[in-house]
Amino acid sequence: SVGVIPAVGNISNIDLKGLSDHARKNLPPYAVPLFLRILPQMAVTATMKHQKVQLRKEGIDINVVKDALYWLHPETKTYEPFTEEAFRHVSSLKAKL
């Protein structure tokens, strides 16, 4: 299981390098989110609870996820777009996350 942060907003307003630096500096290594998913809005229930089940089901499969998806690249240590190639690499268990 890997961490995925759902974030609502516009990616142009997010400092990906600053976010990754802040997370790695202030969180223990096991708590640093490896994936960042940018949502246009967060789905909520009638009682205003976040609906996370669908996000969890979709995971990081870029064939399913239609939102912008970024990953903490193990070499550059910054969030970068999660591409088809990166998905294949992670899915084949060759990536050291």
Sequence and secondary structure as in RCSB ss.txt:
>XXXX:A:sequence
SVGVIPAVGNISNIDLKGLSDHARKNLPPYAVPLFLRILPQMAVTATMKHQKVQLRKEGIDINVVKDALYWLHPE
TKTYEPFTEEAFRHVSSLKAKL
>XXXX:A:secstr
   EEEEES GGG  HHHHHHHHHHHS GGGS SEEEEESS  B TTS B  HHHHHHTT TTT  SEEEEE TT
T SEEE  HHHHHHHHTT S  
